[in-house]
């Protein structure tokens, strides 16, 4: 029962073939069975989940109107605020933080009558590509427990892949939904900047952060996006516009779709099995009536350095709020107020978070601002112009999501730059504020999933989801053996 | 690209972080490699290019100047490591 998708659960509950309590119980049993191996959760809300499932069943029995995702069990990344439920960002700094309010996405999913199973693990403050920087635990890749699930939304991806929730939400600043979704064989989407409210998402890099779904299939991805998209006055970067249903827009028809394949994403450093699977997917698109050709995004190699300057600068500013005064951890020993701040931050943050704060503070400090921060923002403009030009000719762009399939624990932790390279195919999408969906397009010789990325124009979610929906029908998915 | 231990400690002070000498030395190496990587951006001529702060063009988001319900004081204080009389407490700043 835990393998059902959200749309299947929705339909069965609507037809009274399944109750919310039954499906919630099935997931709690599944968590009981596999969580020791996978370790995707930071917090499991056993009792609360059963209570909300019972309440939903009562509503249905009484003939009351229920939300669009009634009874669907969900888990949220632990940087999405949930009222009175621990929201730790997988950091010692927030080990005891219970937000007094819900993030907009948490509220929307509550209003849709989903059942919150718990909060899932992540890299500390979403900084990392393997979930190894979590203060609490190391989440494993369900396809091979000796490999990382990717990051920073590694808990979100592993949780879905291991069937420990029907779907999850993650956040994506440089690839943090798409890279783990790829390494764990899920469908994940980073929506256009400004379409999903960031209110209640603990900020990492505000001009790049975006919340999105990780799901078992493309239809679920569209269905969930339908529930979380929309204008929110609580987020000053929220775009005020109307959206038609993305689920209803799925036709699977890609006849005439013009696909660009940027050569810069398929060169050196991209492993042979990944390249092969992406090319095979492009051929499948062609067989379905779409066309593709190689094209160029010449500035792609500058996206990663620009990204690290912009995201670290914004992080150093955003994380200034963690000072041991208003919430979270406070050091026990300090000399005065300034020392309280410094001592709390030094004990509360892990090594990678400190490294990013240091890089960002350096890039923003007097004498270096123009050379690093402003320069990176100018390069950002040029990268966006590159994309604009590409989208004059192509409807969507297709690339790999990651250079390789899942890597081992500790393999990239000694050299920060090597870990940053894991995001080489994903960061430019955040720089451009563009939407991109990833889905499994094959498996390597060890059975590890390979992810394909489909990039769209701003607000082009319908086109990328539809292309993914068409391709998904040509792929035979393999479940992890747990 | 050269970053000294002293520079690291100066930036650490700005960022309200503390490091031991050994940590500062290791961090200097990491920062040299990461900032050195960022120097790649200098290969591009950005003369006259307008910097982008946000990908989606938007201007100040104003709301109507009306009072709306806010949060309860006790709820906002529920996570404070130290509080007294409806406020946060910190070490004495003024003698």
Interface residues (C-beta under 8 A of the other chain):
Chain A: X96 X97 X98 X100 X101 X192 X193 X194 X207 X233 X236 X237 X238 X239 X299 X301 X302 X304 X305 X306 X308 X309 X316 X320 X323 X324 X325 X326 X327 X328 X329 X330 X334 X336 X337 X338 X340 X341 X342 X343 X345 X346 X349 X354 X355 X357 X358 X359 X361 X362 X363 X365 X372 X374 X375 X376 X377 X378 X379 X380 X381 X382 X384 X415 X416 X417 X420 X431 X432 X433 X434 X458
Chain B: X8 X11 X12 X14 X15 X16 X17 X18 X19 X27 X30 X31 X33 X34 X35 X37 X38 X39 X40 X41 X42 X43 X44 X46 X49 X50 X51 X52 X53 X54 X55 X56 X58 X60 X61 X63 X71 X72 X75 X76 X78 X79 X80 X81 X82 X88 X90 X91 X93
